[in-house]
Amino acid sequence: MDKRIIQISLTAALAGFLFGFDTVVISGANQPIKELWGTNWFLGDSLFTFHGIFIMSMALWGTVFGALFGGVPCDRLGRKKTLFWIGILYFISAVGSALAPEAYSFSFFRFIGGVGVGASSVAAPIYISEISNAGNRGRLTAAYQFNIVFGILIAFISNYLIGILFSENVAWRWMLGMEGLPALIYTLMVVKIPNSPRWLLLKQSSDSKVLEALSLLGTQHEEAKNRLTEIMKALQESTSTVQEKLFSGKYNKSLLLAFFLAFFNQLSGINFILYYAPEILERAGLASGESLFSSISIGVINLLFTFVGISLIDKLGRKQLMYIGSIGYIVSLAMVGWCFYSGASTILLLIFILVFIASHAVGQGAVIWVFISEIFPNKVRAYGQSWGTGIHWVFAALITLLTPTFLDSEIGVFKDNPWPIFIFFSAMMVLQLLWVVLAMPETKGISLEELAKKLSRKQR
């Protein structure tokens, strides 16, 4: 792989670091905010708590907004400018959340950070997939996922260290504000990356601009000319008869594939476990400080097995990793549920949570951003990515909104024991395995233009 493309891909993938950091950093502020602002009250007679809607899931609703509409700036302004403004949103969110005087302004700034997360899950995978080739696209796009889990690990470590160094009433503000530093560094780095040559061609930019972008990617002049001709020919072949609307009927297969992959990703319970890791572990019997420390092990396992997923994605392929991940999900989630139900040791429960995290890292974690960025044709890729990531974040927000209710419920089987939640997630992963077997295609080693022809229905 060309070193320059790797460097540029890793710069774009740093949006994933901020994604992961922002997603998990709230876990350290969860309990202190409940106590400081008294947010854990029910809204009227509903099942929803103020804390669940405004504190824990507001960022995810921002993420839904950013994912659903992130395709617009990504298509019109370009991948590079969108990535730049994402960094600005992260910085504003970090500083604003840390300084927020009350719950509503806190929620507003968390929403802004969520918009950045959602937009990054559209722009970064698209950008990386468009500057890479069929042979290395999986590994380079999966670098975005690696940065997500690296950000998660650093957030867990940061929360733990800050929790030791500062008193509880101010520690959560430092936890959230810490994100401002990497956000600023990332924003400055994005300024130096080139535009996507494919995007420039789609916007009918001059050949000189496309050649300049290719040269900035490390392509020699003559090779750049050949590459330009190759991309232009492929674009013409794959889009010459296209009605350029995502929901025209031509892309139904890609739409359904993106929907179910994103749907099952969240019905695994991954965001629930990452957001509420300290609280879940406290329910299992660990003290507050021990639960924060044990959360770091979740981040470490996530990082290590993401390496495994990235190393295998262009060798075994996307579908094989989904097989492995699905089976791991089913077993580990069922055992976590059993541990809570039977009152098994906290060590055994933590082991199965770590098996769950490893299964996610190798399977869905490594595959989702790669797969969705591959299955839509060039001219609708930004909007297709918005569709897939939007579905992902809608379900992430719903699960984060609803699960605190079950954690705090005094009703029926949920009273003081969350075991039914994990059994439900395990059952959903049985359905995911069936979907992978029956419906998911393999995209390994196929160019983006060839995939477009393979997955799109011909117009009559």
Salt bridges, closest charged atoms under 4 A:
ASP22 OD1 - ARG110 NH1 3.42
ASP75 OD2 - LYS203 NZ 3.26
GLU130 OE2 - ARG79 NH2 2.70
GLU130 OE2 - ARG381 NH1 2.99
GLU230 OE2 - ARG227 NH1 2.64
GLU237 OE1 - LYS453 NZ 3.87
GLU279 OE1 - LYS34 NZ 3.82
GLU279 OE2 - ARG283 NH2 3.47
ASP314 OD2 - ARG139 NE 3.14
ASP314 OD1 - ARG318 NH1 2.97
GLU374 OE2 - ARG137 NE 2.96
GLU374 OE2 - ARG318 NH2 2.38
ASP408 OD2 - LYS34 NZ 3.98
ASP408 OD1 - ARG283 NH2 3.33
GLU449 OE2 - ARG198 NE 3.00
GLU450 OE2 - LYS453 NZ 3.17
